Amino acid sequence: MMWRNNLKLAIESLKSSKWRSFMTMLGVIVGVASVVTVVSIGEGVKHQISEQINQLGPDLITIRSGKVVNRNAAGEITGYNVLGILASGTLTEKDWQGIQENKDVRLTVPMNIVPGVLKTVDQGSYGDGVVIGAPAGVPEVLGQELAYGSFYKNESKDTAVIGTRVAERLFKENVPIGKSFEFRGRNFTVRGVFNEFAESPLTPTIDYNNAVFIPYETSKEATGGLVNIFQILIKPVDPNNTEAVAASIQANLKGARAGQEDFTVLKQQENLELASSLLNLLTTMITAVAGVSLFVGGIGIMNIMLVSVSERTREIGIRKAIGATNQQILSQFLLESAVISVVGGMVGVLLSVVANYCLRIFTDIEPVITMPIVFIAVGVSLAVGIIFGITPAVRAARKDPIAALRNI
């Protein structure tokens, strides 16, 4: 019964000085809103990555430039080298040819990145996309069909297949079949447009919706024979033999480099783990910054509660004079600080819901808020209120009733 009375007093105290109460809980609001929003973004992106991996198929093997993972003697991943993603191209045509000779490999597709700006006949330009030189097996290895037209053949020359975003931004239409664009002094004709790819924002992968595919040999001619293979995608003959094929490719490439490992061979599950590790690192960093807001909010609660104790010295003296114990006074002020913090936490959760809704509307990110995240956020805000409310509550409980009444 006593806690109900204390709760009623706490709510009345908040209502009596609404503006001060809001400023007090502002730090908690910002901290909780930031943490919930960041974590929900991370969860949403992980879900999007899983959808993309399901689309590509569990038997896809990816070889990337740079060493982005560390493995033990058994080939198991023991850690991630995030900076390895920034490594320049170390894959060569010799690597591709060696993989093609593997009898357990059914399909290999190297992706040669060609820098440049696309231009249309009416002088429209588009420099945000990525031009990829690749052979004819792209649709099969990516598990993606074309929405319009068809993919080029290996013997094709100045033809291209584009992603949906390129069609919209470069040609201002969805079906620019037969339209032309200029790239590195050559005119290319659009032969096909891919269906929209499942996107995985905030990950180190190519956005194929924003890509232009041209024949591999043509991409070499456009750069004067220079090759910048970003990755090689592989499909094994037996989908159930993916792990053994990946291990074989790993050993062969390492042997061809005299033991040097400046590349990474990843199965689809490992791609997911790599992306998740990057997201977890980013989430941890931003959450730590948001935690500073919670800490500042806690200090604000403590300061305001100390002021409140001073202002309510008369009330404390009267309550003690009529029989209130130190424990009752302590619980009253502790509950008030907890209420301030929890209300701030709940407001922060509501703000994060609004922020996530806006992200879904205006960006490609699809945040996912789960109940555990909400409960943890509110629980943390409650803990902040209790921890930083202890000092003011103890000071209030220790006030001498006679000295308090003399201040009337």
C-alpha positions as CSV (number, residue, x, y, z in Angstrom):
1,M,0.0,0.0,0.0
2,M,2.9,2.3,0.8
3,W,4.4,2.0,-2.6
4,R,1.1,3.0,-4.2
5,N,1.1,6.2,-2.2
6,N,4.7,6.8,-3.1
7,L,3.9,6.2,-6.8
8,K,1.0,8.7,-6.5
9,L,3.2,11.3,-4.9
10,A,5.9,10.7,-7.6
11,I,3.3,11.2,-10.4
12,E,2.0,14.4,-8.7
13,S,5.5,15.7,-8.4
14,L,6.1,15.2,-12.1
15,K,2.8,17.0,-13.0
16,S,3.6,19.9,-10.7
17,S,6.7,20.8,-12.7
18,K,6.2,19.4,-16.2
19,W,8.8,21.4,-18.0
20,R,11.5,20.6,-15.4
21,S,10.6,16.9,-15.5
22,F,10.8,16.8,-19.3
23,M,14.3,18.5,-19.3
24,T,15.4,16.0,-16.6
25,M,14.4,13.0,-18.6
26,L,15.7,14.4,-21.9
27,G,19.0,12.6,-21.7
28,V,17.2,9.3,-21.0
29,I,14.9,9.9,-23.9
30,V,17.7,10.5,-26.4
31,G,19.8,7.6,-25.1
32,V,16.9,5.1,-25.2
33,A,15.7,6.3,-28.6
34,S,19.2,6.0,-30.1
35,V,19.9,2.6,-28.7
36,V,16.5,1.1,-29.8
37,T,16.8,2.7,-33.2
38,V,20.3,1.5,-33.8
39,V,19.7,-2.1,-32.6
40,S,16.5,-2.3,-34.7
41,I,18.3,-1.1,-37.8
42,G,20.9,-3.8,-37.2
43,E,18.3,-6.5,-36.8
44,G,16.4,-5.3,-39.9
45,V,19.6,-5.3,-42.1
46,K,20.5,-8.8,-40.9
47,H,17.0,-9.9,-42.0
48,Q,17.5,-8.3,-45.4
49,I,20.9,-10.0,-45.8
50,S,19.4,-13.4,-45.0
51,E,16.8,-12.8,-47.7
52,Q,19.5,-11.9,-50.2
53,I,21.5,-15.1,-49.3
54,N,18.4,-17.2,-49.7
55,Q,18.0,-15.7,-53.2
56,L,21.6,-16.4,-54.2
57,G,21.4,-20.0,-52.9
58,P,23.2,-21.8,-50.1
59,D,25.7,-23.4,-52.6
60,L,27.2,-20.1,-53.8
61,I,30.9,-19.7,-53.1
62,T,32.4,-16.2,-53.2
63,I,36.1,-15.3,-53.6
64,R,37.0,-11.7,-52.7
65,S,40.2,-9.7,-52.9
66,G,41.9,-9.1,-49.6
67,K,42.0,-11.2,-46.5
68,V,38.9,-10.4,-44.5
69,V,38.8,-13.5,-42.2
70,N,41.2,-15.5,-40.1
71,R,41.0,-19.3,-40.0
72,N,42.4,-22.0,-37.9
73,A,44.1,-25.2,-39.1
74,A,40.7,-26.8,-39.6
75,G,39.5,-24.0,-41.8
76,E,37.1,-22.6,-39.3
77,I,36.7,-18.8,-39.0
78,T,38.3,-17.5,-35.8
79,G,38.1,-13.7,-36.5
80,Y,37.4,-11.0,-39.0
81,N,39.7,-8.4,-40.5
82,V,37.3,-5.6,-41.3
83,L,40.0,-3.5,-43.0
84,G,40.7,-6.3,-45.4
85,I,37.5,-5.3,-47.2
86,L,39.2,-2.1,-48.4
87,A,42.1,-4.1,-50.0
88,S,42.7,-3.4,-53.7
89,G,42.1,-6.1,-56.3
90,T,44.4,-9.1,-55.9
91,L,42.4,-11.6,-58.0
92,T,43.6,-12.3,-61.5
93,E,42.5,-14.1,-64.7
94,K,45.0,-16.8,-63.8
95,D,43.0,-17.4,-60.6
96,W,39.8,-17.6,-62.6
97,Q,41.3,-20.0,-65.1
98,G,42.6,-22.2,-62.4
99,I,39.2,-22.4,-60.7
100,Q,37.6,-23.4,-64.1
101,E,39.9,-26.4,-64.3
102,N,38.5,-27.7,-61.0
103,K,36.3,-30.7,-62.0
104,D,33.9,-30.1,-59.0
105,V,33.1,-26.5,-60.2
106,R,30.1,-26.1,-62.6
107,L,30.1,-22.4,-63.1
108,T,32.5,-19.5,-62.4
109,V,31.8,-15.8,-62.9
110,P,34.5,-13.2,-62.4
111,M,33.4,-9.6,-61.8
112,N,35.7,-7.0,-63.3
113,I,35.0,-3.5,-62.0
114,V,35.4,-0.8,-64.6
115,P,35.4,2.9,-63.3
116,G,33.7,5.5,-65.4
117,V,30.5,7.6,-66.0
118,L,27.6,6.6,-68.2
119,K,26.2,9.1,-70.7
120,T,23.1,9.0,-72.9
121,V,22.5,10.5,-76.3
122,D,20.7,13.5,-74.7
123,Q,23.7,14.2,-72.5
124,G,22.2,12.6,-69.4
125,S,24.9,11.2,-67.2
126,Y,25.0,8.7,-64.3
127,G,28.1,8.2,-62.2
128,D,26.6,6.6,-59.1
129,G,26.4,3.1,-60.6
130,V,29.0,0.4,-60.9
131,V,30.0,-1.1,-64.3
132,I,30.8,-4.8,-64.1
133,G,32.5,-6.8,-66.8
134,A,31.3,-10.4,-66.5
135,P,30.6,-13.5,-68.7
136,A,27.2,-14.8,-69.6
137,G,26.5,-16.9,-66.4
138,V,25.5,-13.9,-64.2
139,P,21.8,-14.6,-64.0
140,E,22.3,-18.2,-63.0
141,V,25.1,-17.6,-60.4
142,L,23.0,-14.7,-58.9
143,G,19.8,-16.7,-59.0
144,Q,18.0,-13.7,-60.6
145,E,15.8,-13.5,-63.7
146,L,15.5,-10.6,-66.1
147,A,12.3,-8.5,-66.0
148,Y,12.8,-7.4,-69.6
149,G,14.9,-8.6,-72.5
150,S,17.6,-11.2,-72.3
151,F,21.2,-11.5,-71.1
152,Y,24.1,-11.2,-73.5
153,K,26.2,-14.1,-74.9
154,N,29.9,-14.5,-74.2
155,E,30.6,-13.5,-77.8
156,S,28.6,-10.3,-77.6
157,K,30.4,-7.0,-77.8
158,D,28.9,-3.6,-77.0
159,T,25.7,-4.7,-75.2
160,A,24.7,-4.3,-71.6
161,V,22.2,-5.5,-69.0
162,I,21.3,-3.1,-66.3
163,G,19.7,-3.0,-62.9
164,T,16.3,-1.4,-62.2
165,R,17.8,1.7,-60.6
166,V,20.0,2.4,-63.5
167,A,17.0,2.2,-65.9
168,E,15.1,4.7,-63.8
169,R,17.9,7.2,-63.2
170,L,19.8,7.1,-66.5
171,F,16.9,6.6,-69.0
172,K,14.0,7.8,-66.8
173,E,12.0,4.7,-67.7
174,N,11.6,1.1,-66.6
175,V,12.1,-0.6,-70.0
176,P,14.9,1.1,-71.9
177,I,15.5,-2.0,-74.2
178,G,17.3,-0.9,-77.3
179,K,18.4,2.5,-75.8
180,S,22.1,3.4,-75.9
181,F,24.6,5.0,-73.6
182,E,28.3,5.9,-74.0
183,F,30.9,4.5,-71.6
184,R,34.7,5.0,-72.0
185,G,34.3,6.2,-75.6
186,R,32.1,3.2,-76.7
187,N,28.4,3.0,-77.4
188,F,26.5,0.2,-75.6
189,T,23.0,-0.9,-76.3
190,V,20.7,-2.1,-73.4
191,R,19.7,-5.7,-74.0
192,G,18.0,-6.5,-70.8
193,V,16.9,-5.2,-67.3
194,F,17.1,-7.4,-64.2
195,N,14.3,-7.9,-61.8
196,E,14.8,-6.0,-58.6
197,F,17.4,-7.6,-56.4
198,A,16.9,-8.1,-52.7
199,E,19.0,-5.3,-51.1
200,S,21.3,-5.5,-48.1
201,P,22.2,-1.9,-47.1
202,L,25.2,-1.1,-44.9
203,T,27.1,-4.2,-46.0
204,P,30.2,-4.5,-48.1
205,T,28.4,-6.0,-51.1
206,I,27.6,-4.6,-54.6
207,D,24.1,-3.2,-55.0
208,Y,23.2,-5.0,-58.3
209,N,20.1,-2.8,-58.7
210,N,22.7,0.0,-59.3
211,A,24.9,-2.1,-61.6
212,V,25.6,-2.2,-65.3
213,F,26.8,-5.6,-66.7
214,I,28.9,-5.6,-69.9
215,P,30.7,-8.6,-71.5
216,Y,33.9,-9.5,-69.8
217,E,36.2,-9.2,-72.9
218,T,34.6,-5.8,-73.7
219,S,35.4,-4.6,-70.2
220,K,39.0,-5.5,-70.7
221,E,39.1,-3.7,-74.1
222,A,37.6,-0.6,-72.5
223,T,40.4,-0.4,-69.9
224,G,43.2,-1.3,-72.3
225,G,43.6,-4.8,-71.0
226,L,43.7,-3.8,-67.3
227,V,41.7,-6.2,-65.0
228,N,40.3,-5.3,-61.6
229,I,38.5,-8.4,-60.5
230,F,36.5,-7.6,-57.4
231,Q,35.1,-11.1,-56.8
232,I,34.6,-14.4,-58.4
233,L,31.3,-16.2,-57.9
234,I,31.3,-20.0,-58.1
235,K,28.6,-22.7,-58.3
236,P,29.8,-26.3,-57.5
237,V,28.6,-29.4,-59.5
238,D,27.1,-30.9,-56.3
239,P,25.4,-28.4,-54.0
240,N,25.9,-30.7,-51.1
241,N,29.7,-30.7,-51.7
242,T,30.0,-26.9,-51.3
243,E,32.3,-27.0,-48.2
244,A,34.8,-29.4,-49.8
245,V,34.9,-27.4,-53.0
246,A,35.5,-24.2,-51.1
247,A,38.3,-25.8,-49.1
248,S,39.9,-27.1,-52.3
249,I,39.8,-23.7,-54.0
250,Q,41.2,-22.1,-50.8
251,A,44.2,-24.6,-50.9
252,N,44.8,-24.2,-54.6
253,L,44.8,-20.4,-54.6
254,K,47.1,-20.3,-51.5
255,G,49.4,-22.8,-53.2
256,A,49.5,-20.7,-56.4
257,R,50.6,-17.7,-54.2
258,A,53.4,-19.5,-52.4
259,G,51.5,-19.6,-49.2
260,Q,50.4,-16.0,-49.3
261,E,46.7,-15.4,-48.5
262,D,45.6,-12.1,-50.0
263,F,42.1,-13.3,-50.8
264,T,39.1,-14.7,-49.0
265,V,36.9,-17.7,-49.9
266,L,33.5,-17.5,-48.3
267,K,30.5,-19.8,-48.3
268,Q,27.1,-18.2,-48.0
269,Q,26.7,-18.7,-44.3
270,E,30.1,-17.2,-43.8
271,N,29.1,-14.2,-45.9
272,L,26.2,-13.7,-43.5
273,E,28.5,-14.0,-40.5
274,L,30.9,-11.5,-42.0
275,A,28.1,-9.0,-42.7
276,S,26.7,-9.6,-39.2
277,S,30.1,-9.0,-37.6
278,L,30.4,-5.6,-39.4
279,L,26.9,-4.6,-38.3
280,N,27.6,-5.7,-34.7
281,L,30.7,-3.6,-34.6
282,L,28.9,-0.6,-36.0
283,T,26.0,-1.2,-33.6
284,T,28.3,-1.5,-30.6
285,M,30.1,1.7,-31.4
286,I,26.9,3.8,-31.9
287,T,25.3,2.2,-28.8
288,A,28.3,3.2,-26.7
289,V,27.9,6.8,-27.9
290,A,24.1,6.6,-27.0
291,G,25.1,5.2,-23.6
292,V,26.8,8.5,-22.9
293,S,23.4,10.1,-23.3
294,L,22.0,7.7,-20.7
295,F,24.8,8.5,-18.4
296,V,24.3,12.3,-18.8
297,G,20.6,11.7,-18.3
298,G,21.3,9.8,-15.1
299,I,23.4,12.7,-13.8
300,G,20.6,15.1,-14.7
301,I,18.1,13.0,-12.7
302,M,20.5,13.0,-9.7
303,N,21.0,16.7,-9.8
304,I,17.2,17.5,-10.1
305,M,16.4,15.0,-7.3
306,L,19.0,16.7,-5.1
307,V,17.3,20.0,-5.8
308,S,14.0,18.5,-5.1
309,V,15.2,17.2,-1.7
310,S,16.3,20.7,-0.8
311,E,13.0,22.2,-1.9
312,R,11.0,19.6,0.0
313,T,12.9,19.8,3.3
314,R,9.7,20.9,5.1
315,E,7.7,18.0,3.7
316,I,10.4,15.6,4.8
317,G,10.4,17.1,8.3
318,I,6.6,16.9,8.7
319,R,6.4,13.3,7.4
320,K,9.1,12.2,9.8
321,A,7.5,14.1,12.7
322,I,4.2,12.2,12.2
323,G,6.0,8.8,12.1
324,A,7.5,8.2,8.6
325,T,10.6,6.0,8.8
326,N,13.9,6.5,6.9
327,Q,13.1,3.5,4.7
328,Q,9.7,5.1,3.7
329,I,11.4,8.4,2.8
330,L,14.1,6.7,0.9
331,S,11.7,4.6,-1.1
332,Q,9.6,7.6,-1.9
333,F,12.4,9.6,-3.5
334,L,13.9,6.5,-5.1
335,L,10.6,5.7,-6.7
336,E,10.3,9.3,-8.0
337,S,13.6,9.1,-9.8
338,A,12.7,5.7,-11.2
339,V,9.4,7.0,-12.5
340,I,11.2,9.9,-14.2
341,S,13.6,7.5,-15.9
342,V,11.1,4.9,-16.9
343,V,8.8,7.6,-18.4
344,G,11.8,8.9,-20.3
345,G,12.6,5.4,-21.5
346,M,9.0,4.9,-22.7
347,V,9.0,8.2,-24.6
348,G,12.4,7.2,-26.1
349,V,10.9,3.9,-27.3
350,L,8.0,5.8,-28.9
351,L,10.4,8.1,-30.7
352,S,12.4,5.2,-32.0
353,V,9.2,3.7,-33.4
354,V,8.6,7.0,-35.3
355,A,12.2,7.1,-36.5
356,N,12.0,3.5,-37.8
357,Y,8.7,4.3,-39.6
358,C,10.4,7.2,-41.3
359,L,13.4,5.0,-42.2
360,R,11.1,2.5,-43.9
361,I,9.4,5.2,-45.9
362,F,12.4,7.3,-47.0
363,T,15.3,4.7,-47.2
364,D,15.9,1.1,-48.3
365,I,16.5,0.1,-44.6
366,E,13.8,-1.9,-42.9
367,P,14.3,-1.7,-39.2
368,V,12.8,-4.4,-36.9
369,I,11.9,-3.7,-33.3
370,T,11.5,-6.7,-31.2
371,M,9.9,-6.9,-27.7
372,P,13.2,-8.0,-26.0
373,I,14.8,-4.8,-27.3
374,V,12.0,-2.7,-25.9
375,F,12.1,-4.5,-22.5
376,I,15.8,-4.2,-22.2
377,A,15.7,-0.5,-23.1
378,V,13.0,0.2,-20.5
379,G,14.9,-1.9,-18.0
380,V,18.1,0.0,-18.5
381,S,16.3,3.3,-18.1
382,L,14.8,2.0,-14.8
383,A,18.3,0.9,-13.7
384,V,19.6,4.4,-14.5
385,G,16.8,6.0,-12.4
386,I,17.5,3.8,-9.4
387,I,21.3,4.0,-9.5
388,F,21.4,7.8,-9.9
389,G,18.5,8.3,-7.6
390,I,20.1,6.5,-4.6
391,T,22.2,9.5,-3.5
392,P,19.3,12.0,-3.3
393,A,17.1,9.4,-1.7
394,V,19.7,8.6,1.0
395,R,20.2,12.3,1.7
396,A,16.5,12.8,2.1
397,A,16.2,9.8,4.4
398,R,19.0,10.9,6.6
399,K,17.6,14.4,7.2
400,D,17.0,15.1,10.9
401,P,13.3,15.9,11.4
402,I,14.0,18.7,14.0
403,A,16.5,20.4,11.7
404,A,14.1,20.0,8.8
405,L,11.2,21.6,10.7
406,R,13.4,24.5,11.7
407,N,13.6,25.4,8.0
408,I,9.8,26.1,7.9
